[in-house]
C-alpha cells in the first residue's frame, strides 16, 4: 500500500476528503519522524513504538577484497510492533 492508497483508505473510514486525509497522514508521519530524530519514543497503544536505536561500532570485512574494516557506531530508527498489531498479523 502506498501513501496515496493509505490516504484514500483513511478518507473512506473517516469521511474526510482525500486531500485532508493526505494532509493528516503527512502531519502524523512528520511528527513521528521529528520526535524520533530528537530521541523521543513515540508509542501508539496497540499499534507499536517508534524509537531511535543505536548500533555499536564493530569490525567487518569488505566482501570484495576481504580486507578488515571498521564500521562506526550509528543511530537508526526502529519500530517495535505492539501486542494487538502482532496478534492481528497471525
TIMI-2910 file (N, C-alpha, C, CB; in pm, 1 decimal, decimal comma, always signed):
<rs>
+----------+----------+----------+----------+----------+----------+----------+----------+----------+----------+----------+----------+------+
!      n_x !      n_y !      n_z !     ca_x !     ca_y !     ca_z !      c_x !      c_y !      c_z !     cb_x !     cb_y !     cb_z ! resn !
+----------+----------+----------+----------+----------+----------+----------+----------+----------+----------+----------+----------+------+
!    +85,1 !   -117,9 !     +0,0 !     +0,0 !     +0,0 !     +0,0 !    +89,1 !   +123,6 !     +0,0 !    -96,5 !     +0,2 !   +122,5 !  Unk !
!    +60,0 !   +214,4 !    -88,1 !   +136,0 !   +339,0 !    -96,4 !    +74,4 !   +443,5 !     -3,5 !   +139,9 !   +391,4 !   -242,3 !  Unk !
!   +144,1 !   +554,2 !    +13,6 !    +92,2 !   +663,5 !    +94,5 !    -38,8 !   +717,5 !    +39,2 !   +194,3 !   +775,0 !   +103,2 !  Unk !
!    -48,5 !   +725,5 !    -92,6 !   -171,2 !   +774,3 !   -155,7 !   -286,0 !   +677,1 !   -130,5 !   -150,2 !   +794,4 !   -307,4 !  Unk !
!   -259,7 !   +547,5 !   -140,6 !   -363,1 !   +447,3 !   -113,9 !   -405,4 !   +451,3 !    +33,1 !   -312,5 !   +306,3 !   -151,1 !  Unk !
!   -309,6 !   +475,5 !   +121,9 !   -340,5 !   +487,4 !   +263,9 !   -428,2 !   +609,8 !   +289,6 !   -211,1 !   +495,8 !   +346,6 !  Unk !
!   -399,2 !   +719,9 !   +223,5 !   -481,2 !   +841,1 !   +237,7 !   -622,7 !   +816,3 !   +186,9 !   -417,4 !   +959,4 !   +161,2 !  Unk !
!   -637,5 !   +742,4 !    +79,9 !   -770,1 !   +709,2 !    +26,9 !   -846,4 !   +621,8 !   +126,5 !   -757,9 !   +637,1 !   -109,7 !  Unk !
!   -778,0 !   +524,5 !   +186,0 !   -842,0 !   +438,2 !   +286,0 !   -882,7 !   +519,2 !   +409,4 !   -747,0 !   +323,0 !   +326,8 !  Unk !
!   -796,3 !   +611,4 !   +453,9 !   -829,9 !   +698,8 !   +566,0 !   -951,6 !   +784,5 !   +533,1 !   -710,5 !   +788,1 !   +602,2 !  Unk !
!   -955,9 !   +834,2 !   +413,0 !  -1067,2 !   +916,3 !   +368,3 !  -1198,2 !   +837,3 !   +374,8 !  -1042,3 !   +967,3 !   +225,7 !  Unk !
!  -1194,6 !   +713,7 !   +330,5 !  -1314,1 !   +629,4 !   +330,8 !  -1360,4 !   +597,6 !   +473,3 !  -1286,9 !   +499,4 !   +254,5 !  Unk !
!  -1266,0 !   +577,4 !   +565,4 !  -1301,9 !   +542,0 !   +703,7 !  -1345,6 !   +661,1 !   +786,7 !  -1185,5 !   +475,3 !   +771,3 !  Unk !
!  -1293,3 !   +780,2 !   +757,4 !  -1319,9 !   +895,6 !   +842,7 !  -1419,7 !   +994,9 !   +784,3 !  -1192,4 !   +966,1 !   +870,9 !  Unk !
!  -1444,1 !   +988,3 !   +655,0 !  -1532,3 !  +1085,3 !   +592,2 !  -1461,3 !  +1213,9 !   +552,3 !  -1645,2 !  +1117,4 !   +684,2 !  Unk !
!  -1330,2 !  +1221,7 !   +576,0 !  -1252,7 !  +1337,6 !   +532,6 !  -1235,6 !  +1333,2 !   +381,5 !  -1114,7 !  +1341,9 !   +603,2 !  Unk !
!  -1204,0 !  +1447,1 !   +322,9 !  -1171,6 !  +1446,5 !   +180,7 !  -1036,1 !  +1378,5 !   +163,0 !  -1170,3 !  +1591,8 !   +121,9 !  Unk !
!  -1009,3 !  +1333,9 !    +42,7 !   -878,7 !  +1269,1 !    +17,5 !   -764,6 !  +1365,1 !    +47,7 !   -868,9 !  +1220,1 !   -129,3 !  Unk !
!   -782,2 !  +1488,9 !    +11,5 !   -676,5 !  +1588,5 !    +35,2 !   -653,4 !  +1608,5 !   +185,0 !   -713,1 !  +1723,2 !    -31,1 !  Unk !
!   -761,5 !  +1619,1 !   +262,4 !   -749,3 !  +1635,3 !   +407,0 !   -685,2 !  +1513,0 !   +470,5 !   -885,9 !  +1661,1 !   +469,6 !  Unk !
!   -725,1 !  +1394,8 !   +425,2 !   -667,5 !  +1271,4 !   +478,0 !   -518,4 !  +1264,4 !   +446,9 !   -740,0 !  +1148,7 !   +419,9 !  Unk !
!   -479,6 !  +1306,1 !   +326,8 !   -338,5 !  +1306,3 !   +289,4 !   -260,5 !  +1405,5 !   +375,7 !   -322,2 !  +1340,8 !   +140,1 !  Unk !
!   -319,7 !  +1521,4 !   +405,9 !   -253,2 !  +1620,6 !   +491,0 !   -236,8 !  +1568,7 !   +634,1 !   -332,7 !  +1752,4 !   +491,5 !  Unk !
!   -339,5 !  +1501,4 !   +685,2 !   -331,9 !  +1443,0 !   +819,9 !   -223,5 !  +1336,2 !   +823,1 !   -468,9 !  +1382,7 !   +862,6 !  Unk !
!   -222,0 !  +1249,3 !   +723,4 !   -120,6 !  +1143,7 !   +716,5 !    +19,2 !  +1203,9 !   +711,3 !   -144,2 !  +1053,8 !   +593,8 !  Unk !
!    +37,7 !  +1308,4 !   +631,3 !   +167,1 !  +1375,8 !   +620,4 !   +207,3 !  +1436,7 !   +754,1 !   +162,5 !  +1484,5 !   +511,7 !  Unk !
!   +112,9 !  +1500,2 !   +822,5 !   +141,5 !  +1562,5 !   +952,1 !   +179,2 !  +1457,6 !  +1056,4 !    +20,2 !  +1643,6 !  +1000,5 !  Unk !
!   +110,0 !  +1344,7 !  +1056,3 !   +140,3 !  +1238,5 !  +1153,5 !   +279,5 !  +1181,5 !  +1128,9 !    +34,8 !  +1125,7 !  +1145,8 !  Unk !
!   +311,9 !  +1150,2 !  +1003,9 !   +443,1 !  +1092,6 !   +975,4 !   +555,6 !  +1191,1 !  +1005,7 !   +450,6 !  +1048,6 !   +829,7 !  Unk !
!   +536,1 !  +1318,9 !   +972,8 !   +638,6 !  +1419,0 !  +1003,4 !   +657,5 !  +1435,5 !  +1153,5 !   +601,9 !  +1553,2 !   +940,7 !  Unk !
!   +548,2 !  +1433,4 !  +1228,4 !   +555,9 !  +1446,9 !  +1373,5 !   +630,3 !  +1328,5 !  +1435,1 !   +414,9 !  +1458,5 !  +1433,9 !  Unk !
!   +601,3 !  +1208,6 !  +1388,0 !   +671,2 !  +1089,7 !  +1437,9 !   +819,8 !  +1097,3 !  +1404,2 !   +609,3 !   +961,0 !  +1378,4 !  Unk !
!   +852,3 !  +1133,1 !  +1280,2 !   +993,1 !  +1141,2 !  +1240,3 !  +1067,9 !  +1247,3 !  +1320,1 !  +1004,1 !  +1171,2 !  +1091,1 !  Unk !
!  +1006,1 !  +1362,2 !  +1343,1 !  +1070,2 !  +1468,0 !  +1421,3 !  +1095,9 !  +1422,5 !  +1564,8 !   +983,4 !  +1594,6 !  +1420,9 !  Unk !
!   +997,3 !  +1358,1 !  +1625,1 !  +1012,0 !  +1312,6 !  +1763,4 !  +1121,8 !  +1207,3 !  +1775,2 !   +879,2 !  +1256,1 !  +1815,4 !  Unk !
!  +1124,3 !  +1111,1 !  +1683,9 !  +1226,6 !  +1005,1 !  +1688,2 !  +1364,5 !  +1064,2 !  +1663,7 !  +1196,5 !   +894,7 !  +1583,4 !  Unk !
!  +1375,6 !  +1156,2 !  +1568,3 !  +1504,1 !  +1221,0 !  +1540,5 !  +1556,8 !  +1293,7 !  +1663,4 !  +1490,4 !  +1319,0 !  +1423,8 !  Unk !
!  +1465,4 !  +1350,3 !  +1743,6 !  +1504,3 !  +1420,6 !  +1865,1 !  +1530,5 !  +1326,8 !  +1982,6 !  +1397,8 !  +1519,3 !  +1902,6 !  Unk !
!  +1518,2 !  +1196,5 !  +1960,6 !  +1547,2 !  +1099,7 !  +2065,0 !  +1427,8 !  +1058,2 !  +2148,8 !  +1650,3 !  +1154,1 !  +2153,3 !  Unk !
!  +1308,2 !  +1107,1 !  +2114,3 !  +1187,8 !  +1068,6 !  +2187,5 !  +1134,1 !   +935,7 !  +2136,3 !  +1080,3 !  +1177,4 !  +2175,6 !  Unk !
!  +1059,5 !   +868,6 !  +2221,5 !   +994,7 !   +743,5 !  +2184,9 !   +847,6 !   +775,2 !  +2160,8 !  +1013,2 !   +632,9 !  +2296,2 !  Unk !
!   +792,1 !   +729,7 !  +2048,4 !   +652,0 !   +753,4 !  +2015,9 !   +579,3 !   +619,4 !  +2026,5 !   +635,7 !   +816,8 !  +1872,1 !  Unk !
!   +484,8 !   +611,6 !  +2120,8 !   +410,5 !   +488,3 !  +2142,7 !   +264,2 !   +510,5 !  +2108,6 !   +425,8 !   +439,8 !  +2288,2 !  Unk !
!   +211,0 !   +424,8 !  +2022,2 !    +69,7 !   +425,9 !  +1988,4 !    +14,8 !   +294,5 !  +2042,9 !    +44,6 !   +441,8 !  +1831,0 !  Unk !
!    -67,1 !   +304,5 !  +2147,1 !   -116,5 !   +186,2 !  +2218,1 !   -180,2 !    +86,7 !  +2121,2 !   -218,0 !   +226,9 !  +2326,0 !  Unk !
!   -139,1 !    -38,9 !  +2131,1 !   -192,0 !   -144,6 !  +2047,4 !   -128,3 !   -153,5 !  +1910,4 !   -336,7 !   -126,5 !  +2031,9 !  Unk !
!    -67,6 !    -45,1 !  +1864,1 !     -5,6 !    -44,5 !  +1731,4 !   +143,9 !    -70,8 !  +1740,6 !    -30,9 !    +89,0 !  +1661,2 !  Unk !
!   +215,7 !    +13,5 !  +1816,3 !   +358,5 !     -7,5 !  +1828,7 !   +432,4 !   +115,0 !  +1876,3 !   +414,4 !    -51,4 !  +1699,1 !  Unk !
!   +564,6 !   +102,4 !  +1878,5 !   +651,8 !   +208,6 !  +1927,6 !   +758,2 !   +240,0 !  +1824,2 !   +716,7 !   +169,1 !  +2061,3 !  Unk !
!   +776,3 !   +368,2 !  +1798,8 !   +882,7 !   +417,0 !  +1712,0 !   +990,5 !   +473,0 !  +1803,0 !   +830,8 !   +525,3 !  +1609,4 !  Unk !
!  +1116,3 !   +436,2 !  +1779,9 !  +1224,4 !   +484,5 !  +1864,5 !  +1354,0 !   +492,4 !  +1786,6 !  +1241,6 !   +394,8 !  +1986,1 !  Unk !
!  +1452,4 !   +559,0 !  +1846,9 !  +1584,3 !   +572,2 !  +1786,9 !  +1676,3 !   +473,9 !  +1857,8 !  +1638,3 !   +719,5 !  +1797,2 !  Unk !
!  +1729,3 !   +378,4 !  +1784,5 !  +1817,9 !   +277,7 !  +1842,0 !  +1961,2 !   +308,2 !  +1801,4 !  +1777,1 !   +135,0 !  +1796,6 !  Unk !
!  +2055,8 !   +247,3 !  +1870,3 !  +2196,4 !   +268,8 !  +1838,8 !  +2265,8 !   +135,2 !  +1817,7 !  +2266,0 !   +348,7 !  +1950,4 !  Unk !
!  +2342,7 !   +128,8 !  +1711,6 !  +2421,1 !     +9,9 !  +1681,2 !  +2566,3 !    +40,8 !  +1717,1 !  +2406,5 !    -32,2 !  +1529,7 !  Unk !
!  +2629,0 !    -48,1 !  +1791,7 !  +2766,6 !    -28,0 !  +1837,1 !  +2864,9 !    -39,6 !  +1720,4 !  +2802,2 !   -129,9 !  +1946,8 !  Unk !
!  +2981,2 !    +20,5 !  +1738,1 !  +3088,5 !     +7,8 !  +1638,2 !  +3134,2 !   -137,7 !  +1635,2 !  +3209,2 !   +103,9 !  +1670,7 !  Unk !
!  +3176,2 !   -182,4 !  +1518,5 !  +3220,9 !   -321,8 !  +1506,7 !  +3318,1 !   -336,7 !  +1390,9 !  +3100,8 !   -416,4 !  +1487,5 !  Unk !
!  +3382,1 !   -449,3 !  +1386,9 !  +3473,0 !   -481,8 !  +1276,6 !  +3395,5 !   -560,7 !  +1171,3 !  +3597,3 !   -563,1 !  +1327,3 !  Unk !
!  +3426,1 !   -535,1 !  +1046,7 !  +3363,0 !   -606,3 !   +937,3 !  +3465,3 !   -637,2 !   +830,2 !  +3247,1 !   -525,3 !   +879,1 !  Unk !
!  +3419,0 !   -699,1 !   +724,9 !  +3507,9 !   -732,3 !   +612,6 !  +3446,8 !   -680,1 !   +483,9 !  +3532,3 !   -885,9 !   +603,3 !  Unk !
!  +3533,9 !   -624,7 !   +399,7 !  +3492,1 !   -581,7 !   +267,6 !  +3464,0 !   -709,1 !   +187,9 !  +3601,7 !   -490,5 !   +197,7 !  Unk !
!  +3341,2 !   -729,5 !   +139,7 !  +3310,6 !   -854,6 !    +69,8 !  +3387,3 !   -872,5 !    -61,4 !  +3163,3 !   -861,2 !    +41,9 !  Unk !
!  +3428,9 !   -763,9 !   -121,0 !  +3500,6 !   -773,3 !   -247,9 !  +3647,0 !   -811,1 !   -226,7 !  +3491,2 !   -641,2 !   -323,7 !  Unk !
!  +3712,3 !   -747,7 !   -129,0 !  +3856,2 !   -769,5 !   -110,7 !  +3888,4 !   -858,5 !     +8,3 !  +3926,1 !   -637,4 !    -94,2 !  Unk !
!  +3794,7 !   -871,6 !   +101,2 !  +3820,4 !   -950,0 !   +221,6 !  +3898,0 !   -873,5 !   +327,3 !  +3895,0 !  -1074,4 !   +185,9 !  Unk !
!  +3930,5 !   -747,3 !   +299,7 !  +4007,1 !   -666,9 !   +394,6 !  +3919,8 !   -630,0 !   +514,0 !  +4062,3 !   -539,6 !   +326,7 !  Unk !
!  +3981,6 !   -634,2 !   +632,0 !  +3908,4 !   -597,3 !   +753,0 !  +3888,1 !   -446,3 !   +755,4 !  +3983,8 !   -644,7 !   +880,6 !  Unk !
!  +3770,9 !   -405,3 !   +802,6 !  +3741,6 !   -263,7 !   +809,6 !  +3662,2 !   -233,9 !   +936,7 !  +3664,3 !   -217,7 !   +684,5 !  Unk !
!  +3667,3 !   -109,7 !   +977,8 !  +3596,2 !    -66,6 !  +1097,8 !  +3463,7 !     -4,3 !  +1056,3 !  +3681,5 !    +34,1 !  +1180,9 !  Unk !
!  +3353,5 !    -51,3 !  +1115,8 !  +3221,5 !     +3,2 !  +1088,8 !  +3184,2 !    +89,2 !  +1209,9 !  +3114,5 !   -111,5 !  +1062,3 !  Unk !
!  +3165,0 !   +218,7 !  +1191,5 !  +3139,7 !   +307,6 !  +1305,5 !  +3001,1 !   +286,0 !  +1366,6 !  +3154,1 !   +452,9 !  +1262,1 !  Unk !
!  +2986,6 !   +326,7 !  +1491,2 !  +2857,1 !   +321,8 !  +1557,9 !  +2762,8 !   +419,5 !  +1487,7 !  +2870,6 !   +355,7 !  +1710,1 !  Unk !
!  +2635,6 !   +386,1 !  +1486,3 !  +2539,5 !   +478,2 !  +1427,3 !  +2400,5 !   +456,0 !  +1485,9 !  +2536,3 !   +461,9 !  +1275,0 !  Unk !
!  +2317,4 !   +557,9 !  +1472,4 !  +2179,7 !   +552,1 !  +1519,5 !  +2089,4 !   +523,3 !  +1400,7 !  +2138,4 !   +684,4 !  +1590,6 !  Unk !
!  +1976,6 !   +456,5 !  +1429,9 !  +1882,2 !   +425,5 !  +1324,0 !  +1740,9 !   +418,7 !  +1381,5 !  +1919,7 !   +292,7 !  +1254,4 !  Unk !
!  +1639,0 !   +451,7 !  +1301,8 !  +1502,4 !   +443,5 !  +1350,2 !  +1459,1 !   +297,8 !  +1359,5 !  +1407,5 !   +522,5 !  +1258,6 !  Unk !
!  +1374,7 !   +268,8 !  +1458,5 !  +1330,2 !   +131,7 !  +1479,4 !  +1181,0 !   +134,0 !  +1513,0 !  +1412,7 !    +62,1 !  +1592,9 !  Unk !
!  +1109,1 !    +31,8 !  +1470,5 !   +968,1 !    +16,3 !  +1503,7 !   +950,0 !   -117,9 !  +1571,4 !   +878,0 !    +28,0 !  +1377,3 !  Unk !
!   +881,5 !   -116,3 !  +1685,8 !   +850,9 !   -239,4 !  +1758,0 !   +698,8 !   -251,5 !  +1758,6 !   +911,1 !   -238,8 !  +1905,5 !  Unk !
!   +648,2 !   -356,4 !  +1696,1 !   +503,8 !   -375,0 !  +1686,4 !   +442,5 !   -401,5 !  +1823,2 !   +471,2 !   -489,7 !  +1591,3 !  Unk !
!   +323,7 !   -347,0 !  +1845,4 !   +250,8 !   -367,9 !  +1969,6 !   +180,9 !   -502,6 !  +1970,4 !   +149,9 !   -256,6 !  +1991,1 !  Unk !
!   +130,0 !   -540,5 !  +2085,4 !    +68,0 !   -671,7 !  +2102,9 !    -51,2 !   -690,4 !  +2008,0 !    +22,7 !   -689,6 !  +2248,7 !  Unk !
!   -139,8 !   -591,9 !  +2003,3 !   -258,6 !   -605,1 !  +1918,4 !   -220,6 !   -614,8 !  +1771,0 !   -353,2 !   -486,5 !  +1940,3 !  Unk !
!   -119,5 !   -539,8 !  +1729,2 !    -73,4 !   -544,1 !  +1590,7 !    -12,5 !   -680,7 !  +1558,8 !    +29,4 !   -432,1 !  +1564,5 !  Unk !
!    +68,4 !   -733,0 !  +1650,0 !   +127,1 !   -865,6 !  +1630,6 !    +19,8 !   -972,4 !  +1619,6 !   +222,2 !   -899,2 !  +1744,9 !  Unk !
!    -79,2 !   -965,9 !  +1707,3 !   -184,5 !  -1066,9 !  +1705,8 !   -270,0 !  -1059,2 !  +1580,0 !   -272,1 !  -1052,0 !  +1828,0 !  Unk !
!   -290,0 !   -938,9 !  +1525,6 !   -372,2 !   -924,5 !  +1405,0 !   -300,2 !   -977,7 !  +1281,8 !   -410,1 !   -777,9 !  +1383,7 !  Unk !
!   -168,8 !   -988,9 !  +1286,1 !    -91,3 !  -1034,0 !  +1170,7 !    -83,1 !  -1187,1 !  +1162,2 !    +49,0 !   -975,1 !  +1176,6 !  Unk !
!   -129,0 !  -1254,0 !  +1266,3 !   -119,0 !  -1401,3 !  +1266,8 !   -231,0 !  -1465,2 !  +1191,6 !   -117,5 !  -1454,4 !  +1407,5 !  Unk !
+----------+----------+----------+----------+----------+----------+----------+----------+----------+----------+----------+----------+------+
</rs>
